[in-house]
Amino acid sequence: MPERPLAMFAMTAENVPWIFPPEVLARLRACVDIDPGLVAEDFTAPRVREALAGVEILITGWGCPRLDAAVLDAAPELRAVLHAAGSVKGFTTPALWERGIAVSSAAGANALPVAEYTLAMILLAGKDLFAHRDRFRTDRAFPMGDILPGVGNFGRRVGIVGASRIGRRLIELLRPFDLRPSLADPYVDAAEAARLGVPLLPLDDLLRSSDIVTLHAPLTSETRRLIGRRELALMPDGSFLVNTARGALVDHEALVDELRAGRLSAVLDVTEPEPLPAGSPLFDLPNAFITPHLAGSQGNEVARLGLTVTEEAERLRAGEEPAYAIDPGALERTA
């Protein structure tokens, strides 16, 4: 590539200053020729269309339009797409992969806050914090010195469904704690599970033997409603379900029935539909803790995505391969 290859942003324009705050943008502009005032939200816009002719690197993010054959025909010099977010499924097309254009994603950087959120929810669930907060709020008193049965994280069994980037990062974060993690993933064999340091179980066995089940599988035709009525019934009384992956992994009607019965509790950062309708019972059930899809990069965390992409651009300028290049064949197995 030339000394400073020509690059262009392709994302929702209002996200650019969040993802690329001044210090990150300055570092990016030191290695690529990019105009922060030109952001492709629509590849048919005349100014964008004209600029595409010489663009060698597209820096994409949330809101990137689809890179179909017509767009790629208008960008004959394009050599790399660096995605400052997680999944690239929403804007990539077969035409992109067929042309051998390198695609890199900051999904690994985005996995960290999700894994951190999940770790926090696991530890709080282990202390049964949500129920005790509500009791304390109602009673305004508690018996001093009592040892509460069923509370605590020593030896708590945590079942991780999916060895995605987030699932693997969570396994790393769990290591310092006296928890007992296990993994269910049809694409992981015993040797790989051993390298990760967790026992590998069939999904049904993991559900039966876990105090807390946390979902990190991708949403595919095979995983839709992965956790349905039958699977929820396998979970022990008093156990928790944590979902930070995709809402459609769970049968919400079946989950609501279990929550109403008081048998299970749930922490849901994602739902189906999203957002939930205002009348959803999940808002009012005391054993459902719902958050507004905030586990992923938010606030100052999104700058980590911009920094990851900037480092990738620096590698390209130095003649190196992207560190986080995506294998299109593995897309269905990532989250």
Secondary structure, DSSP 8 states (H G I E B T S, - for coil): --SS-BEEEES-GGGHHHHS-HHHHHHHHHHSB--TT-B-S-TTSHHHHHHHTT-SEEEE-TT-----HHHHHT-TT--EEEESSS--TTT--HHHHHTT-EEEE-HHHHHHHHHHHHHHHHHHHHTTHHHHHHHHHHHS---TT---TT---TT-EEEEE--SHHHHHHHHHHTTSS-EEEEE-TT--HHHHHHHTS-B--HHHHHHH-SEEEE-----TTTTT-B-HHHHHHS-TT-EEEE-S-GGGB-HHHHHHHHHTTS-EEEES--SSSS--TT-GGGT-TTEEE--S-SSS-GGGHHHHHHHHHHHHHHHHTT---TTB--GGGGGG--
